[in-house]
């Protein structure tokens, strides 16, 4: 190797040795309203159990809770809204105690669970 090449190689090696530490990976930031949505979902599921709904499935990511009470089908659907609020729909069909009675009891239990 000739002299200019050695100097160039030495300069490159010195520059790489002085490189700063890599930046830490960015930490995920919670989405506005996510905690409220999760709290609402947990309260909706617990309220369903409070009023005697046998919960068969619940999927927090899709916002769906399904179950049954006295032979009737129950579905609760939660949707996270862009403003941070949560829209909730409750339907009960085919049970002796159908909407609005079961819906009103569930909603009352849900409100208690949410601390309202």
C-alpha positions in Angstrom: 0.0 0.0 0.0 1.3 3.4 -0.8 1.4 6.3 1.7 -1.7 8.2 0.7 -3.8 5.0 0.9 -2.5 4.3 4.4 -3.4 7.8 5.5 -6.9 7.5 4.0 -7.4 4.1 5.7 -6.2 5.5 9.1 -8.5 8.5 8.8 -11.5 6.3 8.0 -10.7 4.0 11.0 -10.3 7.0 13.3 -13.6 8.5 12.2 -15.5 5.2 12.8 -13.9 4.8 16.2 -15.1 8.2 17.3 -18.7 7.6 16.2 -21.3 8.4 18.8 -23.4 5.8 20.5 -26.5 4.8 18.5 -29.7 6.6 19.4 -32.0 4.6 21.5 -35.0 3.1 19.8 -38.1 5.2 20.0 -40.5 4.0 22.7 -44.1 3.4 21.7 -46.5 6.1 22.9 -50.0 5.3 24.0 -52.7 6.4 21.7 -55.0 9.1 23.1 -58.0 7.4 24.5 -56.6 3.9 24.5 -56.6 3.5 28.3 -60.2 4.9 28.4 -61.3 2.4 25.8 -59.6 -0.6 27.6 -61.3 0.5 30.9 -64.7 0.8 29.1 -64.2 -2.7 27.6 -63.4 -4.3 30.9 -66.4 -2.5 32.6 -68.7 -3.7 29.8 -67.6 -7.3 30.2 -67.8 -7.2 34.0 -71.3 -5.5 33.8 -72.5 -8.3 31.5 -71.5 -10.9 34.1 -73.1 -8.8 36.8 -76.5 -9.1 35.2 -76.1 -12.8 34.5 -74.9 -12.9 31.0 -72.7 -15.9 30.3 -69.8 -14.4 28.3 -68.7 -16.8 25.6 -66.2 -14.7 23.9 -64.6 -11.3 24.2 -62.1 -9.6 21.9 -60.8 -6.3 23.1 -59.1 -5.4 19.8 -62.3 -5.8 17.8 -64.5 -4.5 20.6 -66.9 -7.5 20.6 -68.3 -9.3 23.6 -70.8 -12.1 23.0 -72.7 -14.3 25.3 -76.1 -15.5 26.3 -78.7 -15.2 29.0 -81.7 -17.5 29.5 -81.4 -18.8 25.9 -81.1 -15.4 24.3 -78.1 -14.1 22.5 -76.3 -11.0 23.8 -73.8 -8.9 21.9 -71.9 -5.9 23.1 -69.9 -3.9 20.7 -67.5 -1.1 21.6 -66.0 1.3 19.1 -63.2 3.7 20.0 -63.9 7.2 18.5 -61.3 9.6 17.2 -62.2 12.1 19.9 -61.2 9.6 22.6 -64.7 8.6 23.6 -66.1 5.0 23.3 -69.4 4.2 21.5 -71.2 1.2 22.9 -74.0 -0.9 21.5 -75.9 -3.6 23.4 -78.3 -6.0 21.8 -80.2 -9.0 23.3 -82.5 -11.2 21.3 -84.6 -14.2 22.0 -84.4 -14.2 25.8 -87.4 -14.0 28.1 -85.7 -10.9 29.6 -84.8 -9.0 26.4 -84.2 -5.4 25.6 -85.0 -2.9 27.1 -85.1 -4.5 30.5 -81.8 -6.4 30.2 -80.2 -3.5 28.4 -81.2 -1.1 31.2 -79.9 -3.4 33.9 -76.6 -3.9 32.0 -76.2 -0.2 31.4 -76.8 0.5 35.1 -74.2 -2.1 36.0 -71.8 -0.6 33.4 -72.2 2.9 34.8 -71.4 1.6 38.3 -68.3 -0.1 37.0 -67.2 3.1 35.3 -67.7 5.0 38.6 -70.6 7.1 37.5 
